[in-house]
Amino acid sequence: MPPEKFHWKHLFDEVVTSGLCTGCSGCVIACPHDVLGYTDEFGKYQPFHLEEEGGLGGCGHGDRGCTSCTRACPRFRSWEPEIDQYLFGRVREPQEVSGIFKDIVLARASDDAIHAMGQDGGLVSALLIYALEHDMIDASLVSYLEGDGSGWKAHPGVAWNRDDVLRSAGSRYTYSANPMAYPQAIEGGAERIALVGMSCQSSMVPTLKVRKAGKVARRFTLNIGLLCSKTFDDAIFDELFEAKYGLSRAMIKKVNIKGVFQIWTHDGGYHEVPLKECHQWTREGCMQCPDFAAEHADISTGGIGKFNDWTLTIVRTDIGRELLARAVTDGWVVTRPGDDDPEAIALMHKLSIKSRKRWPTTALDLTPAAGLKA
């Protein structure tokens, strides 16, 4: 970070109100004065200042030298080269359209129960349970569905054990600011915390670390990112799925996206909704996000490709490689070469290029890969 004291005023002007804010909530959990709140109502997933002093963009603590919020933001100023240099010791090359990585494999949980309850290969659930039960982490920030799980509104929460992880399993495609569960994890005594989140959230962890954001940065031990082209506003369930297709939230058992929005219902039914019908519910914070492949996670995962029961797995850091290797050696995870599904890798690269084109020319440019054609 430059020597100037950048704070909420700068973040509000350059990120929150410019459309660059993804709603990751990193600034909220990093604020040492608890003056930042977060809203996920009415299609807005954004931080806001709680105090009236100075108006929406003012912050007395920032005026007095506090810079925590800008240190936490993975979209503020030169975030991408900063993170690349911190994680990988270099900035990505133009041809590295999906970011820097060590390995690409297809992976799945070896345990049938974990595999059945997880999304695609159940890999993320297997890794979290393995890390919890082998004393690698104390807790993980995840998302849960409201109530008994029939509401389909996702909210942040903490997974402390196997049952919690399995209860959180599955994709939502609506947004949950999982870092917001950080205070709950701290209250429960967690010192080694994993984060499972969309690509924007996974960039938050190394941003905190490279910009030296104190205890919040140090407590994040594992960072699992989810491949993500966009998420949808929660209103899509009522305004499209139920209004047009008669599919209420309580009827829906599982969702996925494979070229179409796939919906399975509790009565055994299966339905497909064309993605073009879903676009108008695209969450505002996704419209300028350039990161499809969760390029700054320890491990990036996604259910793209021809194998519905395997997870495309991109290992990016030594931490990610060690975790996956241990889980494989101990029989928790099974892998096969990523080249078994070259179309999945090609699709990841294609969608990564497409996402990078969203980054506006008015913002600080990304690395040269931003100019490649899909």
Secondary structure, 3 states (H helix, E strand, C coil): CCCCCCCHHHHHHHHHCCCCCCCCCHHHHHCCCCCEEEECCCCCCEEEECCCCCCCCCCHHHHCCCCHHHHHCCCCCCHHHHHHHHHHCCCCCCCCCCCCCCEEEEEEECCHHHHHHCCCCCHHHHHHHHHHHCCCCCEEEEEEECCCCCCCCEEEEEECCHHHHHHHCCCCCECCCHHHHHHHHHHCCCCCEEEEEEHHHHHHHHHHHHCCCCHHHHHEEEEEEECCCCCECCCHHHHHHHHHHCCCHHHEEEEEECCEEEEEECCCCEEEEEHHHHHHHECHHHCCCCCCCCCCCCEEEECCCCCCCCEEEEECCHHHHHHHHHHHHCCCEEEEEHHHCHHHHHHHHHHHHHHHCCCCCCCCCCCHHHHCCC
